[in-house]
Amino acid sequence: MPKDSKPKLTKLEQPEGGYTTCELKLNELDGSTIDAAICAETRYNWMSQSKNDEDEDFAKEQSANCRPLLELYVSVGLHFTAQFFQFVIMNYWVMSLVKPIGNAFSAEGMANITDHIQLARESNNPALVPLADQMMCRMNVSYPWTHRLMMFVLLAKMLPKFCDVFWRVYKVWILEAQPNHHVEASKEKVINNLHGVPAPYTLEMHKPPGATDPKKFLTKDANGKLLTQHIWDFLDADRLKYVAKGYASGKRVWNCGINVDKEWKHQILILDKFGYMRKVNSPLEDSYFPIWIIHTDVDAEHHIGTFSIAWKLFCTAFFLLPSVAMTFYITYVGSQLISYTGTINKLIKAALKIKFLNDIPEKVFDGYASEDLKDFVDGTLYYANTKGVPTKQDHWSSWLSIISKILLCLVGSFVLYDVCFAQVNTFREVCTDFFVVFHGRVIAPSAVLNAY
């Protein structure tokens, strides 16, 4: 095509204030009651205010029946319920499973068995070790690398939870405050209308006013086919309106990795008369006309940039700190269960049991949250302003974070098993040594017999 056949797009000046980037979309998470509780204040303010004249009656109705306040109470109460369930079930699990297993590893009990084994070795008489102690040792042969591997699996499962909960603390308190914005949902509509009625875009509509032959304004490609001008000419006004609205709503130039101008292109659907989709800025043959230009459905978005001081304090005291404490508690109890479990078949199950306790808030949210609340959380994102448009990924976003997380889990698995539960590890080595020394004279576990 000739170079001058491509229409020049109208440019809109960038507003001052830098670029808006998306920190995190909540629909990228699993969906938890804590996210619904943290953004409850923003949802209350959004539901309380009248967004335009058409919504004024609806807003008054909502205010009259106290719906925004009730929605806030329900969102907060739902998270309190999930926290209560998680804490109670966690304690039942600890008292019924972890504590009974841990009682066998009391300092006095392990010292007693160790003394018996030491006396039996000095006198070369395995009968000095009581049968109950021998049974305890059979269930606790040393598998250090297996235990470390299960510790690694546990930390790998818990690390995303740690990242999420500390990121929430960071977002609530540390990030620079920015105003909140709400982008209302829009339904699918045909952009071209003829006397208020949706109509296709015809070839005749492409000619300038007063022209009689539309083909005079067509260009030819390399093969000599007649091509129309780019559809950008017709859609330029709609595009500029959308971009300007994006600037006004706080999106500015950059929004969650997508340029606002490109975001508009993704929402435009062009269908030719054969039903095939066409790109917005691609040339069209005259045989494709008439075409339909449709603006697709757009879901509502809620951009959170700040919280009130009172809400920050409330969230920290009742949402964030309990969540941090519960995450550490689950990790500690899970490491206890892995350390106290001696047999391999039970050890693998122990590393996987922690998932149910970890996912209780997500399960409560999926089962009890209303559809309106789920839609709000799915459409909510946290954002911040930056000085420039990101041009490439940094090292942390590509490869450094992966290596760092793996190394962190590896170091953590050694610290938990070899430092925090060093006494249990030493006791298992003593038990293994007992069956090695008295091989053939006592009933040893099959793993020890196979090894020697």
C-alpha positions in Angstrom: 0.0 0.0 0.0 1.2 3.6 -0.5 2.7 5.2 2.5 0.1 8.0 2.5 -2.8 5.5 2.5 -2.5 4.8 6.2 -4.4 7.5 8.1 -2.6 9.4 10.8 -4.1 8.8 14.2 -5.0 11.7 16.4 -2.8 11.9 19.5 -3.9 12.7 22.9 -1.5 14.5 25.2 -0.5 12.6 28.3 -1.6 14.0 31.6 0.9 14.9 34.2 1.5 12.6 37.2 3.4 9.7 35.8 2.1 6.3 34.7 -0.3 4.0 36.4 0.8 0.4 36.8 -1.1 -2.5 38.3 0.3 -4.0 41.4 -2.0 -7.1 41.6 -5.4 -8.2 40.3 -7.3 -10.0 43.0 -8.6 -12.5 40.5 -5.0 -13.7 40.1 -5.3 -15.1 43.7 -7.3 -18.1 44.8 -10.1 -15.9 46.1 -10.1 -15.5 49.9 -12.2 -14.0 52.5 -9.3 -11.7 53.6 -9.3 -10.0 50.2 -13.1 -9.4 50.5 -12.6 -8.0 54.0 -9.7 -5.7 53.2 -11.5 -4.1 50.2 -14.8 -3.9 52.1 -14.3 -0.2 52.8 -13.7 0.6 49.1 -16.8 -1.4 48.2 -18.9 0.5 50.8 -17.8 3.9 49.5 -18.5 2.8 45.9 -22.0 1.5 46.7 -22.8 4.6 48.8 -22.0 7.2 46.3 -24.1 8.2 43.3 -22.0 7.6 40.2 -24.2 9.5 37.7 -27.7 11.0 37.4 -29.2 7.7 36.2 -28.0 5.9 39.3 -29.2 8.6 41.7 -32.5 6.9 42.5 -30.7 3.6 42.8 -28.1 5.1 45.2 -30.9 6.6 47.3 -32.6 3.3 47.5 -29.4 1.6 48.6 -28.8 4.3 51.2 -32.3 3.9 52.5 -32.1 0.2 53.0 -28.6 0.3 54.5 -27.3 -2.2 51.9 -23.8 -0.7 51.6 -23.3 -1.0 55.4 -24.8 -4.5 55.5 -22.5 -5.6 52.7 -19.5 -4.3 54.7 -20.6 -6.2 57.8 -21.1 -9.4 55.8 -17.7 -9.2 54.1 -16.0 -8.6 57.4 -18.1 -11.2 59.2 -17.4 -13.8 56.5 -13.7 -13.5 57.1 -14.1 -13.6 60.9 -16.1 -16.9 60.4 -13.3 -18.3 58.2 -10.7 -17.4 60.7 -12.7 -19.0 63.5 -13.2 -22.2 61.5 -9.5 -22.3 60.6 -8.4 -21.8 64.2 -10.8 -24.3 65.7 -10.1 -27.0 63.1 -6.4 -26.4 63.4 -6.5 -26.9 67.2 -8.6 -30.1 66.9 -6.1 -31.4 64.4 -3.2 -30.6 66.6 -4.8 -32.1 69.8 -6.0 -35.2 68.1 -3.0 -36.0 65.8 0.2 -33.9 66.3 0.2 -33.9 70.1 -0.2 -37.6 70.6 2.6 -38.3 68.2 4.8 -35.6 69.8 4.3 -37.0 73.3 6.6 -39.9 72.3 9.4 -37.5 71.6 9.5 -35.8 74.9 13.0 -34.9 76.1 12.7 -37.4 79.0 11.4 -40.2 76.8 14.2 -39.8 74.2 16.9 -39.5 76.9 15.5 -42.7 78.5 15.6 -44.7 75.3 19.1 -43.3 74.4 20.4 -44.4 77.8 19.0 -47.9 77.4 20.6 -48.2 73.9 23.9 -46.9 75.2 23.9 -49.5 78.1 23.0 -52.3 75.6 25.9 -51.4 73.4 28.4 -51.2 76.3 27.3 -54.7 77.6 26.7 -56.1 74.1 23.2 -57.2 75.2 20.2 -55.9 73.1 17.8 -57.4 75.6 18.6 -54.5 77.9 16.5 -52.3 75.6 12.8 -52.9 76.5 10.5 -54.2 73.7 8.5 -51.0 73.9 11.7 -48.9 73.2 12.7 -51.2 70.4 9.2 -50.8 68.9 9.6 -47.0 69.2 13.0 -47.2 67.4 11.6 -49.4 64.6 9.1 -46.6 63.8 11.8 -43.9 63.9 14.7 -45.1 61.7 16.7 -42.2 60.3 15.6 -41.0 56.9 17.2 -37.5 57.0 17.0 -36.7 53.3 13.4 -37.9 53.1 12.5 -35.6 56.0 14.3 -32.7 54.5 12.5 -33.3 51.1 9.1 -33.3 52.9 10.1 -30.1 54.7 10.9 -28.6 51.3 7.5 -29.6 50.0 5.8 -28.1 53.1 7.7 -24.8 52.6 7.0 -24.8 48.9 3.2 -25.0 49.7 3.4 -22.3 52.4 5.7 -19.8 50.6 2.9 -18.4 48.4 0.8 -17.8 51.5 3.7 -16.0 53.2 4.2 -13.9 50.0 0.5 -13.0 49.8 0.1 -12.0 53.5 3.2 -9.9 53.6 2.3 -8.3 50.3 -1.1 -7.3 51.8 0.7 -5.7 54.8 3.0 -3.9 52.3 0.1 -2.7 50.2 -2.0 -1.4 53.2 0.8 0.5 54.9 3.9 1.1 52.8 2.8 2.0 49.3 2.2 5.7 48.5 -1.4 6.6 48.7 -3.3 7.1 45.4 -6.9 7.9 44.9 -9.4 5.1 44.3 -11.1 4.8 40.9 -14.1 2.8 39.6 -14.7 1.9 36.0 -18.3 1.0 35.5 -19.3 -2.1 33.4 -20.6 -1.5 29.9 -22.8 -3.8 27.8 -22.1 -5.0 24.3 -23.3 -2.4 21.7 -23.0 -1.7 18.0 -21.0 1.5 17.6 -22.5 2.5 14.2 -26.1 3.5 14.5 -28.5 4.7 11.8 -31.2 7.0 13.3 -30.6 5.4 16.7 -31.0 1.8 15.3 -27.9 -0.5 15.2 -26.8 -0.8 11.6 -23.8 -2.3 9.7 -21.0 -0.1 8.4 -21.4 0.1 4.6 -18.8 0.9 1.9 -20.7 4.1 1.0 -20.2 5.4 4.6 -16.5 5.4 3.9 -16.5 8.2 1.3 -16.1 11.9 2.3 -19.2 14.1 2.3 -20.4 15.1 -1.2 -18.5 12.3 -3.0 -20.5 10.1 -5.4 -18.2 7.2 -6.2 -16.7 5.5 -3.1 -14.1 3.6 -5.2 -12.4 6.9 -5.9 -11.2 6.9 -2.3 -9.9 3.3 -2.3 -6.3 2.3 -2.6 -4.7 -0.8 -4.2 -2.4 -3.4 -2.6 0.6 -5.0 -4.3 -1.7 -7.4 -6.2 -3.9 -4.7 -7.5 -6.9 -5.5 -5.2 -9.0 -2.6 -4.2 -8.7 -1.8 -0.5 -10.6 0.6 1.7 -9.0 3.0 4.1 -8.2 1.8 7.6 -11.2 1.6 10.0 -9.2 3.9 12.3 -10.8 6.9 10.5 -14.3 5.9 11.5 -13.4 4.7 15.0 -10.9 7.5 15.9 -13.5 9.5 17.8 -14.6 6.4 19.9 -10.9 5.6 20.5 -10.1 9.1 21.8 -13.2 9.1 23.9 -12.1 5.8 25.5 -8.5 6.9 26.1 -9.6 10.2 27.5 -11.9 8.3 29.9 -9.0 6.1 30.9 -6.9 9.1 31.7 -9.7 10.6 33.7 -10.3 7.4 35.7 -6.6 7.2 36.7 -5.5 4.6 34.1 -3.4 7.2 32.2 -1.1 5.5 29.7 -0.2 2.2 31.4 -2.7 -0.1 33.0 -1.8 -3.6 34.2 0.8 -4.1 31.4 -1.7 -3.0 28.7 -1.6 0.4 27.1 -5.0 2.1 27.4 -5.1 2.6 23.6 -4.4 -1.1 23.0 -6.9 -2.0 25.6 -9.6 -0.2 23.5 -8.5 -2.3 20.5 -9.0 -5.5 22.4 -12.6 -4.5 23.1 -13.5 -3.8 19.5 -15.0 -6.6 17.5 -15.2 -6.2 13.7 -17.2 -8.8 11.7 -17.4 -8.7 7.9 -20.5 -9.9 6.0 -19.2 -13.4 6.0 -18.9 -13.5 9.8 -15.1 -13.4 10.0 -13.4 -11.2 12.5 -11.1 -8.5 11.3 -8.4 -6.5 13.0 -9.2 -2.9 13.9 -6.2 -1.4 12.0 -6.1 -3.9 9.1 -7.2 -2.9 5.5 -10.4 -4.4 4.2 -11.4 -5.4 0.7 -14.6 -3.9 -0.6 -16.1 -7.4 -0.9 -16.1 -7.6 3.0 -18.7 -4.8 3.3 -21.0 -4.3 5.0 -19.3 -4.9 8.3 -20.5 -4.8 11.9 -18.4 -2.8 14.5 -19.2 -3.9 18.0 -17.9 -2.8 21.3 -17.8 -5.9 23.5 -18.8 -6.3 27.1 -16.5 -4.7 29.6 -16.5 -5.8 33.2 -16.4 -3.3 36.0 -13.0 -2.5 37.5 -12.2 -1.1 40.9 -8.8 0.4 41.3 -7.6 0.6 44.9 -4.8 3.0 45.7 -5.4 3.9 49.3 -7.3 3.1 52.6 -8.3 5.4 55.4 -6.1 5.4 58.5 -8.9 4.0 60.7 -9.5 1.1 58.2 -5.7 0.4 58.0 -5.6 0.0 61.8 -8.7 -2.1 61.8 -7.4 -4.4 59.0 -4.0 -4.7 60.7 -5.5 -5.7 64.0 -8.2 -8.1 62.9 -7.2 -9.3 59.4 -3.4 -9.0 58.7 -1.8 -9.8 62.0 -4.0 -12.9 62.6 -3.3 -14.0 59.1 0.4 -13.7 59.6 0.2 -15.5 62.9 -1.9 -18.3 61.4 0.5 -18.8 58.5 3.4 -19.2 60.9 1.4 -21.5 63.1 0.4 -23.8 60.3 4.0 -23.9 59.1 5.2 -24.8 62.5 2.6 -27.4 63.2 3.2 -29.0 59.7 7.0 -29.1 60.4 6.2 -30.8 63.8 4.1 -33.4 62.1 6.8 -34.2 59.5 9.5 -34.4 62.2 7.5 -36.7 64.4 6.5 -39.0 61.6 9.1 -41.8 61.2 7.7 -44.2 58.5 8.0 -43.2 54.9 4.4 -43.9 53.8 3.0 -41.8 56.6 5.7 -39.1 56.0 4.5 -38.4 52.5 0.9 -38.1 53.6 1.9 -35.8 56.5 3.4 -33.3 54.0 0.1 -33.2 52.0 -2.3 -33.0 54.9 -1.6 -29.3 55.5 -3.2 -28.2 52.3 -6.8 -28.5 53.6 -6.1 -26.3 56.7 -4.4 -23.8 54.5 -7.3 -23.4 52.1 -10.2 -22.9 54.6 -10.6 -19.2 53.9 -10.7 -19.9 50.1 -13.3 -22.7 50.6 -15.5 -20.4 52.8 -15.3 -17.7 50.2 -16.2 -20.0 47.4 -19.1 -21.6 49.3 -20.7 -18.6 51.1 -19.7 -15.4 49.4 -22.5 -13.8 47.2 -22.1 -13.4 43.5 -22.0 -9.6 43.8 -19.1 -9.9 46.3 -17.2 -12.4 44.1 -17.7 -10.1 41.0 -16.4 -7.1 43.0 -13.3 -9.0 44.2 -12.6 -10.4 40.7 -12.7 -6.9 39.3 -10.6 -5.3 42.0 -6.9 -4.4 41.5 -4.3 -2.5 43.5 -2.3 0.1 41.6 0.5 2.6 42.1 2.1 5.4 40.0 5.5 5.1 38.4 7.6 7.6 36.6 7.9 5.8 33.3 6.4 3.0 31.2 8.0 -0.4 31.9 9.9 -1.4 28.7 11.2 -4.8 29.8 11.0 -7.2 32.6 13.5 -6.9 35.4 15.6 -9.9 36.6 13.4 -10.5 39.6 10.3 -10.9 37.5 11.9 -13.4 35.1 14.5 -15.7 36.7 15.8 -14.3 39.9 12.6 -14.9 41.9 12.4 -18.5 40.9 16.0 -19.3 42.1 15.5 -17.2 45.2 12.3 -19.1 46.2 13.9 -22.5 45.6 17.0 -21.6 47.6 14.8 -20.2 50.4 12.9 -23.4 50.7 16.1 -25.5 50.6 17.7 -23.5 53.4 14.4 -23.5 55.3 14.1 -27.3 55.1 17.6 -27.8 56.6 17.0 -25.2 59.3 13.7 -26.7 60.3 14.8 -30.4 60.5 18.5 -30.0 61.5 18.2 -27.0 63.8 14.7 -26.7 65.1 14.2 -30.4 65.6 17.8 -31.5 66.1 17.0 -33.6 69.1 14.5 -35.7 67.1 17.1 -36.1 64.3 19.8 -37.2 66.8 17.4 -39.7 68.4 16.7 -41.3 65.0 20.4 -41.7 64.3 20.8 -43.5 67.7 17.9 -45.8 66.8 19.3 -46.6 63.4 22.7 -47.3 64.9 21.1 -49.7 67.4 19.7 -51.9 64.6 23.0 -51.8 62.8 25.1 -52.8 65.8 22.8 -55.7 66.7 22.0 -56.8 63.2 20.6 -60.3 63.3 20.0 -60.3 67.0 16.9 -58.0 67.0 14.0 -57.6 64.7 15.0 -54.7 62.6 12.9 -52.6 60.2 13.0 -53.9 56.6 14.7 -50.7 55.4 17.7 -51.3 57.7 17.9 -55.0 56.7 17.9 -54.0 53.0 20.6 -51.4 53.6 23.0 -53.8 55.2 
